[in-house]
Amino acid sequence: MRKRVIRAGEVEIEDSEGRVRARFGVTNDDLPFLSFYGADDKLRARFGVQPDGSAGLAVADDDGKVRATFGLFSDGSASMAMVDKNGKVRAKFGLGTEGSPTLALRNKDGELGFVYSLAQQGSPTISLQDEDGKVRARLGLAAEGSPILRLLNKDGELRAIMGLTADGTPVLQFLDKDGESLWTAPGTLPGGKAGSANASEPTPSSPGVDGKP
């Protein structure tokens, strides 16, 4: 049986009343897309591919505003984001290039407030951010499974650590502004020396059809 091929720059699908409900084609930049429209002619969902191979799906509300996105980047990372009515990303879930998952929650201004992540080796970490998006507290497990709590000042400097050693001994340490120990009781901290803590947290991107939520 001979195959039939239809070639076109764009295809529109209409409903029984002649309204366009779906559109499949390529953009002016020759990027493929698939769009779906509501009965009110407003865009409700769009799937597209970027020049680098990244693919994204964006879902819009009744007002045509994007409220959820899902994307896969060319580096192998993936991301899902949920957006409020004001266009602020409030929640993200993603996977890093190495496969580490991260969950991030943001306040009404779009600033990070809570981050939960798993390191590549499986160690979980919970981070709390202030209104400026800076990490102020981090709770996690060291590689051998010992719990540890880190407290940071507004400049992102580690100032206090509390945790348990591998044998279950409790440890408390206070640090000066240079990260040097002021007081420790007793023994050593789980996970190595205090100054090695990293104040930054991984945050997943939220690609839409254009790479933005």
Phi, psi and omega in degrees: 000131181283131179281143178254133183240131176254125179245127181201155177283334180201142179235132177246140177245125183255156174271188185293344180256010176082012178271137179288122181248344178208147180219131180232129182182203178232148180282179177296341178265013179064036177255129183288148178210159175223120184239147177235140184238151176278177179295341179269011178072007180272143179293128181247333179203146181212134177240134182211167180235136181268166181303328182275003179097353177296141180237143182214150176239130178238135180242130185250161178268192182297336180269003180082008180272137179292126182243345178208143178224153173218132183212158175232121183273163182292340179276002178097350178283153180228154184207143173231131183229146176240132189242142178276181184294341180268006178083011179266131175290123182252337180211140178224143171226131183207170175238134177285176181299331180268000176097004180285125181278149178218135174242125182233134177243137183239157178277184185295341178268003179084008180272143180299136176236331184211134177225129173240129183217160174240127177290167183301326180277358175103359181286124181277150178218136174243129180238143175243131180250153176274187184293344177267004179081014180266140179293127179244339178210142178220126178243130182199186177243137175288172185304325182272003176099002180283133179285147180210136178243126179245135178243132183239152177276183185293345178266006180081014181270133179289125184239338180208144179224136174226135181193188177237140176284175182300331180267007177092005179286128178287142181225138176229133181220136174250141183238154175273183184294343179265004179083008179273145183293130174264322182199135179224137178213124330259185169066207183249161182272149174291143176086012175099193185285154188297319187294354183275357183293142180252123185282346183276154179232142176289135177231127182289149175280168181229077185288134169259206180288342178247014180089000180231152179287000000 
